[in-house]
Every structure is written in structure tokens, then in C-alpha cells.
Amino acid sequence: MRIAYGRPRCRTGRGRRRSQRSEAYARKPTRTIETAEQVTAELAARAATHGRLSGRDFLLELHRADDGHVLRIEVTDTRGDRLPVLDREQPSPDDESGRGLLLVEALADRWGVVSGPVPRKTVWAELDLVRPDSPVRVNTPN
């Protein structure tokens, strides 16, 4: 997937990238960008905290469906033996953890886990880029 957001205003690579990111963010609804960022951060933090083995990292992938209506966030780690379980009880205010999957559940339109190949698992979440109850395409570039 390649998305172009107009002509860069800066000649340096670093400045050009900043300019393109700024233009991209300006054209997308803030709620959607923040939701994707939060879900991605929670799934990546979970993989780093609960899914890592020494010497092995995790894989983060973002996919947009061919029709452009769904963003899929996938995080694959090497702890297939530790499947995430959503605990619907609220953690106490003093707890330092236990809110990640609750946030994913609240923010994502769908989420789940796929096992394999051994020893891996993939935790995924999907965000609808076009709301079914709206005729407006809210999250796709022009």
C-alpha cells in the first residue's frame, strides 16, 4: 500500500518526512489516528511484556484491506503457550497493569488471537475505516 499526500515542502529527507506526516495527520480524523496509535501501542506493549523470550523479538504489522475499509493491526510473538485472556473485572486504581486488553476491547471494532505456527501466536485488532452507519468515508486518504 502506498499513500501519497502531496508535494513535500522540504528538501532534506528528515524535513520531508516530517512534512508528509504532518499533512497526513491533518487530513485524517484525530479520533481514528489516536485509536490506531493506542491499539498498536497496547498490543506491542503486551507482546514486549508477556510474549517475549530472550533473544527473540515480536513482529508488528499493519494492513489495510483491499477495499480500504478496514485497518488490521497484528502483533506476532514467540509465546504461543501464553494466550491473552480478557479479564472483564476492572483493575484497582493502584494496579500498574491489567488495562491493555480492556482498552483494545473498547477501542477496536474486532480483536482476537490466532495460534501458530508453533511456537508463535498473533494477536490482532481491526478498526473500521468506514463506519457502517455513515455514508461518509471517514478515514481514507483522498
Number of C-alpha atoms within 10 A of each C-alpha: 7 4 9 11 16 10 10 16 12 13 9 10 10 9 13 15 15 15 18 18 12 12 16 15 13 10 14 15 12 11 10 16 12 12 16 21 11 17 24 22 14 18 24 22 14 18 23 15 10 15 24 16 13 5 5 11 14 17 13 17 11 15 13 16 13 9 6 16 17 19 18 19 23 23 23 25 26 22 21 19 13 12 15 15 9 13 11 11 9 10 13 9 7 6 9 8 9 15 17 17 19 16 15 24 17 11 19 19 12 14 17 13 17 14 15 15 10 10 11 17 23 25 21 23 24 22 21 19 17 16 14 10 6 8 8 9 14 16 21 14 12 9
